[in-house]
Amino acid sequence: MKYGISNDARPQATLLLTAAVISIVLWFIPFAEIVTYPFRIFVTFIHEGGHALAALLTGNSVESLSIATNASGETYTSTGGTFSQMFVSSAGYLGSMTFGALLLVLIRKAVAARVVLIGSAVLIFALTLIYGLIKPAVSGVVTASLPFTILAGTLLSLGLVAVARYARPRVATFLVSFLAVQCVLNALLDLKTVFFMSSPFGPSVPTDAVNMAHATGIPALIWSVIWIGIAVGILAVTMRLYVSSRKKQFQFDLDRPFEQIPAVFPTTAHTSQNVR
């Protein structure tokens, strides 16, 4: 079967390619990290939110979520069984990749960019309010990064809402594309970093892959390779859905011409720490 870029996907594909090129070019411009810093913080919120969601889905509780000024993050959860620990540890990098893929699919399905931006703002603000403020105050799991977490989460949420409210549709759509690219690229870059840190010659630093090694006995390097493979697979499937269409895929709809095809493990006896 032959695949190609469908006509209705070309505007979105052009916008996505532009966002990707800009993201890559910014890597080579001195001090450009100042421009991309809010996006790095956004991706870290998504990463840590993946840990939090995985903990909740496996019947555990989230004690706190914090983001540091260097764009690293920590999520403290109650400790579950081996499967729970594996799921929670895997949900950071793969969660970022999946969220970026979801944004790409929403763009491809022509979901209004304003809706996507407001939904993202609600997600970031909920993580900030519940796990950056309320739960730490109740559980007592307070880190030095919490004040910055609250500030950054609030500003990010307000910024996303402002763009959704005041920006032109094309600008809003470009921002969604840029957020998607940042989630995907940062997930891949972070996995590359984890891969090298997990090697026998790498520094002894607590990472999600180290958490997986503690839970399963399988070396952290193996887990980093597995995560890279899954992330690349998610991206490959998403890109095919995003830009490709099979020839004669909708041939059966010719009979209905008036229907439109829709365009670090336990730090105490009760908590575990996931560090990005």
C-alpha positions as CSV (number, residue, x, y, z in Angstrom):
1,M,0.0,0.0,0.0
2,K,1.3,3.4,-0.9
3,Y,1.0,6.3,1.4
4,G,1.5,10.0,0.8
5,I,0.7,13.4,2.3
6,S,-3.0,14.0,1.9
7,N,-4.2,17.3,0.5
8,D,-6.1,18.3,3.7
9,A,-3.0,17.5,5.8
10,R,-0.6,19.7,3.9
11,P,-1.4,23.0,5.7
12,Q,-0.9,21.3,9.1
13,A,2.2,19.5,7.9
14,T,3.7,22.8,6.7
15,L,2.9,24.4,10.1
16,L,4.4,21.4,12.0
17,L,7.6,21.5,9.8
18,T,8.0,25.2,10.5
19,A,7.7,24.7,14.2
20,A,10.2,21.8,14.1
21,V,12.7,23.9,12.1
22,I,12.4,26.8,14.4
23,S,12.9,24.5,17.4
24,I,16.1,23.0,15.9
25,V,17.5,26.3,14.8
26,L,17.0,27.7,18.3
27,W,19.4,25.0,19.7
28,F,22.3,26.7,17.8
29,I,21.6,30.3,18.7
30,P,23.4,31.6,21.8
31,F,21.1,32.4,24.7
32,A,18.1,31.2,22.8
33,E,17.3,29.0,25.8
34,I,15.7,32.1,27.3
35,V,13.1,31.9,24.5
36,T,12.5,28.2,24.9
37,Y,12.6,28.2,28.8
38,P,8.8,28.4,29.3
39,F,8.4,25.5,26.9
40,R,10.9,23.4,28.8
41,I,9.0,24.1,32.0
42,F,5.8,23.1,30.2
43,V,7.3,19.8,29.1
44,T,8.5,19.1,32.7
45,F,5.0,19.7,34.0
46,I,3.8,17.2,31.5
47,H,6.5,14.7,32.4
48,E,5.8,14.9,36.1
49,G,2.1,14.9,35.5
50,G,2.6,11.5,33.7
51,H,4.2,10.1,36.9
52,A,1.3,11.5,38.9
53,L,-1.4,10.1,36.6
54,A,0.3,6.7,36.5
55,A,0.4,6.6,40.3
56,L,-3.3,7.4,40.6
57,L,-4.2,4.8,38.0
58,T,-2.4,2.1,40.0
59,G,-4.2,3.0,43.2
60,N,-1.4,5.1,44.8
61,S,-1.5,8.6,46.0
62,V,0.6,11.7,44.9
63,E,2.1,13.6,47.8
64,S,3.7,16.4,45.9
65,L,4.9,17.6,42.4
66,S,7.6,20.2,42.0
67,I,9.5,21.9,39.2
68,A,13.0,23.4,39.8
69,T,14.4,26.5,38.1
70,N,16.7,24.3,36.0
71,A,13.6,22.6,34.5
72,S,14.1,19.3,36.4
73,G,11.2,17.9,38.4
74,E,10.3,15.6,41.3
75,T,7.1,13.7,42.0
76,Y,6.6,12.0,45.3
77,T,4.0,9.2,45.4
78,S,3.1,6.4,47.7
79,T,4.9,3.1,47.0
80,G,3.0,0.3,45.3
81,G,4.0,-3.1,44.0
82,T,6.5,-3.9,41.3
83,F,4.0,-3.3,38.4
84,S,3.0,0.1,39.9
85,Q,6.6,1.2,40.3
86,M,7.4,0.2,36.7
87,F,4.3,2.0,35.4
88,V,5.0,5.2,37.4
89,S,8.6,5.3,36.4
90,S,7.9,4.7,32.7
91,A,5.1,7.4,32.6
92,G,7.4,10.4,32.6
93,Y,9.3,10.3,29.3
94,L,6.6,8.2,27.6
95,G,3.9,10.5,29.0
96,S,5.7,13.6,27.4
97,M,5.9,11.8,24.1
98,T,2.3,10.7,24.2
99,F,1.1,14.2,25.1
100,G,3.0,15.6,22.2
101,A,1.5,12.9,19.9
102,L,-1.9,13.8,21.2
103,L,-1.5,17.4,20.3
104,L,-0.4,16.4,16.8
105,V,-3.5,14.2,16.4
106,L,-5.8,17.0,17.7
107,I,-4.2,19.4,15.1
108,R,-4.7,16.8,12.4
109,K,-8.4,16.4,13.4
110,A,-8.8,20.2,13.2
111,V,-9.8,20.5,16.8
112,A,-9.8,24.3,17.6
113,A,-6.4,25.4,18.8
114,R,-8.1,27.6,21.4
115,V,-9.7,24.6,23.0
116,V,-6.4,22.7,23.1
117,L,-4.6,25.6,24.7
118,I,-7.3,26.1,27.3
119,G,-7.3,22.3,28.0
120,S,-3.6,22.4,28.5
121,A,-3.9,25.4,30.8
122,V,-6.4,23.6,32.9
123,L,-4.1,20.6,33.2
124,I,-1.1,22.7,34.2
125,F,-3.1,24.7,36.7
126,A,-4.7,21.6,38.2
127,L,-1.2,20.0,38.7
128,T,0.0,23.2,40.2
129,L,-2.9,23.7,42.6
130,I,-3.5,20.2,43.7
131,Y,0.0,18.7,43.8
132,G,2.1,21.8,44.0
133,L,0.1,23.5,46.8
134,I,-2.7,21.6,48.4
135,K,-1.3,18.0,48.7
136,P,2.2,19.2,50.0
137,A,0.5,21.3,52.6
138,V,-1.6,18.2,53.7
139,S,1.1,15.5,53.4
140,G,4.0,17.6,54.6
141,V,6.2,16.6,51.6
142,V,7.5,20.1,50.9
143,T,10.5,20.8,48.7
144,A,12.5,23.9,48.1
145,S,11.1,24.0,44.5
146,L,7.4,24.4,45.5
147,P,7.3,28.2,45.4
148,F,8.8,28.2,41.9
149,T,6.4,25.4,40.9
150,I,3.4,27.5,42.0
151,L,4.7,30.6,40.2
152,A,5.7,28.8,37.0
153,G,2.4,26.8,36.8
154,T,0.3,29.9,37.4
155,L,2.1,32.0,34.8
156,L,2.1,29.1,32.2
157,S,-1.7,28.7,32.7
158,L,-2.4,32.4,32.3
159,G,-0.1,32.6,29.3
160,L,-1.9,29.7,27.5
161,V,-5.3,31.2,28.3
162,A,-4.2,34.6,27.0
163,V,-3.0,33.2,23.7
164,A,-6.3,31.2,23.4
165,R,-8.3,34.4,24.1
166,Y,-6.4,37.0,22.2
167,A,-4.2,35.5,19.5
168,R,-5.3,34.9,16.0
169,P,-6.3,31.4,15.1
170,R,-3.2,30.8,13.0
171,V,-1.0,32.0,15.8
172,A,-2.8,29.8,18.3
173,T,-2.5,26.8,16.0
174,F,1.2,27.4,15.5
175,L,1.7,27.5,19.3
176,V,0.0,24.2,19.7
177,S,2.3,22.8,16.9
178,F,5.3,24.2,18.7
179,L,4.2,22.7,22.0
180,A,3.8,19.4,20.4
181,V,7.2,19.6,18.8
182,Q,8.8,20.6,22.1
183,C,7.2,17.7,23.9
184,V,8.4,15.2,21.3
185,L,11.9,16.6,20.9
186,N,12.5,17.1,24.7
187,A,11.3,13.5,25.4
188,L,13.7,12.2,22.8
189,L,16.6,14.4,24.1
190,D,15.9,13.5,27.7
191,L,15.8,9.8,26.8
192,K,19.2,10.2,25.1
193,T,20.5,11.8,28.3
194,V,19.1,9.0,30.4
195,F,20.7,6.4,28.1
196,F,24.2,7.9,28.5
197,M,23.7,8.4,32.3
198,S,22.6,4.8,32.6
199,S,25.8,3.5,31.0
200,P,28.5,1.9,33.3
201,F,30.6,5.0,32.7
202,G,27.9,7.5,33.4
203,P,27.4,9.5,36.6
204,S,25.6,8.0,39.5
205,V,22.4,10.1,39.4
206,P,18.9,9.0,40.4
207,T,16.7,8.8,37.3
208,D,13.5,7.1,36.2
209,A,15.6,4.3,34.6
210,V,17.4,3.8,38.0
211,N,14.0,3.6,39.6
212,M,13.1,0.9,37.1
213,A,16.3,-1.0,37.8
214,H,15.6,-0.9,41.6
215,A,12.1,-2.3,41.0
216,T,13.0,-5.0,38.5
217,G,16.7,-5.8,38.8
218,I,17.1,-5.1,35.1
219,P,19.9,-2.6,34.4
220,A,18.8,1.0,33.8
221,L,20.6,1.0,30.4
222,I,18.2,-1.7,29.2
223,W,15.2,0.3,30.3
224,S,16.4,3.5,28.6
225,V,16.8,1.5,25.3
226,I,13.2,0.1,25.7
227,W,11.8,3.5,26.4
228,I,13.6,5.0,23.3
229,G,12.1,2.2,21.2
230,I,8.6,2.8,22.5
231,A,8.9,6.6,22.1
232,V,10.1,6.3,18.5
233,G,7.3,3.8,17.8
234,I,4.7,6.3,19.2
235,L,6.2,9.1,17.1
236,A,6.2,6.9,13.9
237,V,2.6,5.9,14.3
238,T,1.5,9.4,15.0
239,M,3.3,10.9,12.1
240,R,1.7,8.4,9.7
241,L,-1.7,9.4,11.1
242,Y,-0.8,13.0,10.8
243,V,0.5,13.3,7.3
244,S,-0.4,10.2,5.4
245,S,-3.4,8.9,3.7
246,R,-3.8,5.5,2.0
247,K,-4.9,5.7,-1.6
248,K,-8.6,4.9,-2.1
249,Q,-8.9,4.9,1.7
250,F,-12.3,6.6,1.5
251,Q,-13.4,5.1,-1.8
252,F,-16.5,3.7,-0.1
253,D,-17.7,7.2,0.7
254,L,-18.2,8.0,-2.9
255,D,-21.6,6.4,-2.6
256,R,-22.4,9.1,0.0
257,P,-21.3,12.3,-1.7
258,F,-23.1,14.6,0.7
259,E,-21.4,13.3,3.8
260,Q,-18.1,15.1,4.7
261,I,-15.2,13.0,5.9
262,P,-13.8,14.5,9.2
263,A,-11.1,16.3,8.0
264,V,14.3,7.7,43.2
265,F,12.4,4.9,45.0
266,P,11.4,5.1,48.7
267,T,12.9,8.1,50.4
268,T,10.8,7.1,53.5
269,A,8.7,4.1,54.3
270,H,5.7,5.6,52.5
271,T,6.9,7.7,49.6
272,S,8.7,7.2,46.4
273,Q,10.4,9.8,44.3
274,N,10.5,10.1,40.5
275,V,13.2,12.5,39.3
276,R,13.4,13.8,35.8
